[in-house]
């Protein structure tokens, strides 16, 4: 499958790249080096630039083989990468998937992720016939909880000691949103 680009108003969503025209590795390495990102996504951020390079390769492979879809969320005028969204664990038979996302440190708390993620979910439900998307995060990650709430996810439960945060086991919250759920009227 070819990567899908999404126009989300103030934001332009495109595939992660590392080629002669666009190289997302430095901006990803910067995000992966951030203390909060490392805290909540330790497997993704293990070793800086090599992790960023591997990430771009994995995201490209996901599009090519149609099992993972991902976007760099860019400012529509400057093309600055502000955030990232990955739809993974795609099960075409069940019509299910899971979302993972993060913001660049200087763009946190500005509503970038909820706006972009709602646009991605519109595509996932409409174009890809996915029925159920789950979202999970560590209990202490209140920013992720706000994204889930703003995107119309419903809290389903608590996964005991599912996450590692600061080298300690922590519960995760599990949310879901169905294609049949009402679209969030406004971002709070």
VOZA-508310 format. One record per residue (C-alpha): x, y, z; residue number from 0. Coordinates in Angstrom, 1 decimal. Layout:
x  y  z  n
X  Y  Z  NUM
...
//
This chain:
x  y  z  n
0.0  0.0  0.0  0
1.2  3.5  -0.8  1
1.4  5.9  2.2  2
-1.7  8.1  2.6  3
-1.4  11.8  3.1  4
-4.0  13.6  5.2  5
-4.9  17.3  5.2  6
-6.0  18.1  8.8  7
-6.5  21.8  8.4  8
-3.6  23.4  10.3  9
-1.7  20.1  10.0  10
-0.5  18.0  7.1  11
0.1  14.3  7.8  12
2.6  12.4  5.7  13
4.7  9.2  5.9  14
7.9  9.3  7.9  15
10.8  9.5  5.5  16
14.6  9.4  5.3  17
15.6  10.1  1.7  18
17.4  12.7  -0.4  19
14.4  15.2  0.0  20
13.2  14.7  3.6  21
15.0  13.2  6.5  22
12.9  12.7  9.7  23
15.7  10.9  11.5  24
17.1  14.0  13.3  25
13.7  15.2  14.5  26
12.8  11.7  15.6  27
16.1  11.3  17.5  28
15.4  14.6  19.2  29
11.9  13.4  20.2  30
13.2  10.0  21.3  31
15.9  11.8  23.5  32
13.2  13.8  25.4  33
12.9  12.7  29.0  34
9.0  12.4  28.9  35
9.1  10.4  25.7  36
11.8  8.1  27.0  37
9.8  7.7  30.2  38
6.6  6.5  28.5  39
8.1  4.9  25.3  40
11.3  3.3  26.5  41
11.4  0.5  23.8  42
11.0  3.0  21.0  43
13.6  5.4  22.3  44
16.4  3.0  23.4  45
19.4  4.4  21.5  46
18.6  7.8  19.9  47
19.5  8.1  16.2  48
19.8  4.3  15.5  49
16.3  3.9  17.0  50
15.0  6.7  14.8  51
16.5  5.1  11.7  52
15.0  1.8  12.6  53
11.7  3.4  13.3  54
11.6  5.0  9.8  55
12.4  1.6  8.2  56
9.7  -0.1  10.2  57
7.1  2.5  9.4  58
8.0  2.3  5.6  59
7.7  -1.5  5.8  60
4.3  -1.2  7.5  61
2.9  0.8  4.7  62
4.5  -1.5  2.0  63
3.0  -4.6  3.6  64
-0.2  -3.0  4.9  65
0.1  -4.0  8.5  66
1.0  -0.6  10.1  67
0.1  3.0  9.0  68
2.0  6.0  10.4  69
2.2  9.7  10.0  70
4.5  12.6  10.7  71
2.2  15.4  11.8  72
3.6  18.5  10.2  73
2.7  22.2  10.4  74
1.0  22.9  7.1  75
3.1  26.0  6.2  76
6.5  25.3  7.5  77
6.4  21.4  7.3  78
7.9  21.2  10.8  79
7.3  17.8  12.4  80
5.1  18.4  15.5  81
4.0  14.9  16.4  82
3.8  11.3  15.3  83
0.9  8.8  15.0  84
1.1  5.1  14.4  85
-1.8  2.8  13.8  86
-0.4  -0.7  14.5  87
-1.5  -4.2  15.3  88
-3.8  -3.9  12.3  89
-6.1  -7.0  12.0  90
-7.9  -6.7  8.7  91
-10.0  -9.8  9.4  92
-11.4  -8.4  12.8  93
-11.3  -4.8  11.7  94
-9.2  -3.8  14.7  95
-6.1  -1.8  15.4  96
-4.2  0.1  18.1  97
-2.9  3.6  18.1  98
0.4  5.0  19.5  99
1.2  8.7  19.4  100
3.5  11.4  20.8  101
4.2  15.1  20.4  102
7.5  16.9  20.0  103
8.2  18.5  23.4  104
7.6  22.1  22.3  105
4.2  21.3  20.8  106
2.7  19.5  23.8  107
-0.6  20.8  25.2  108
-1.5  22.7  22.0  109
-4.1  20.4  20.7  110
-2.0  19.1  17.8  111
-2.5  15.4  18.6  112
-6.2  15.4  19.1  113
-6.8  17.3  15.9  114
-4.5  15.1  13.9  115
-5.6  11.8  15.5  116
-9.3  12.5  14.8  117
-8.4  13.0  11.2  118
-6.4  9.8  11.1  119
-9.3  7.9  12.7  120
-11.7  9.3  10.1  121
-9.5  7.7  7.4  122
-9.1  4.4  9.4  123
-12.8  4.0  9.9  124
-13.9  5.2  6.5  125
-11.2  4.1  4.0  126
-9.8  1.0  5.8  127
-13.0  -0.4  7.2  128
-11.6  -0.7  10.7  129
-14.3  -1.0  13.3  130
-12.4  -0.8  16.6  131
-9.3  1.1  17.6  132
-7.7  0.8  21.0  133
-5.4  3.2  22.8  134
-3.4  2.4  25.9  135
-1.1  4.4  28.2  136
0.5  4.3  31.6  137
-1.8  5.6  34.4  138
0.6  8.4  35.2  139
0.6  9.7  31.6  140
-2.2  12.3  32.0  141
-1.4  13.9  28.7  142
-2.2  10.7  26.9  143
-5.4  10.4  28.9  144
-6.5  13.9  27.7  145
-5.8  12.9  24.1  146
-8.0  9.8  24.5  147
-10.8  11.8  26.0  148
-10.6  14.5  23.4  149
-10.7  11.9  20.6  150
-13.8  10.2  21.9  151
-12.3  7.0  23.3  152
-14.2  5.2  26.0  153
-12.3  3.9  29.0  154
-12.6  0.1  29.1  155
-10.4  -0.9  31.9  156
-7.1  -1.1  33.7  157
-4.3  -3.5  32.7  158
-2.4  -4.3  35.9  159
1.3  -3.7  35.8  160
1.3  -3.7  32.0  161
3.8  -0.8  31.6  162
7.3  -0.1  32.7  163
7.8  3.6  33.7  164
11.0  4.7  35.4  165
12.0  1.1  35.7  166
8.9  0.4  37.8  167
5.8  -1.6  36.8  168
2.7  0.6  36.4  169
-0.8  -0.1  35.3  170
-2.1  1.0  31.9  171
-5.5  2.3  31.0  172
-7.2  0.7  28.0  173
-9.5  2.8  25.9  174
-11.4  2.1  22.7  175
-13.2  3.9  20.0  176
-15.6  2.2  17.5  177
-16.4  3.3  14.0  178
-20.0  3.5  15.2  179
-19.2  5.9  18.1  180
-20.2  9.5  17.6  181
-17.4  11.7  16.3  182
-16.3  14.1  19.0  183
-18.2  17.4  18.4  184
-15.4  19.6  19.6  185
-12.0  19.3  21.1  186
-12.1  20.4  24.7  187
//
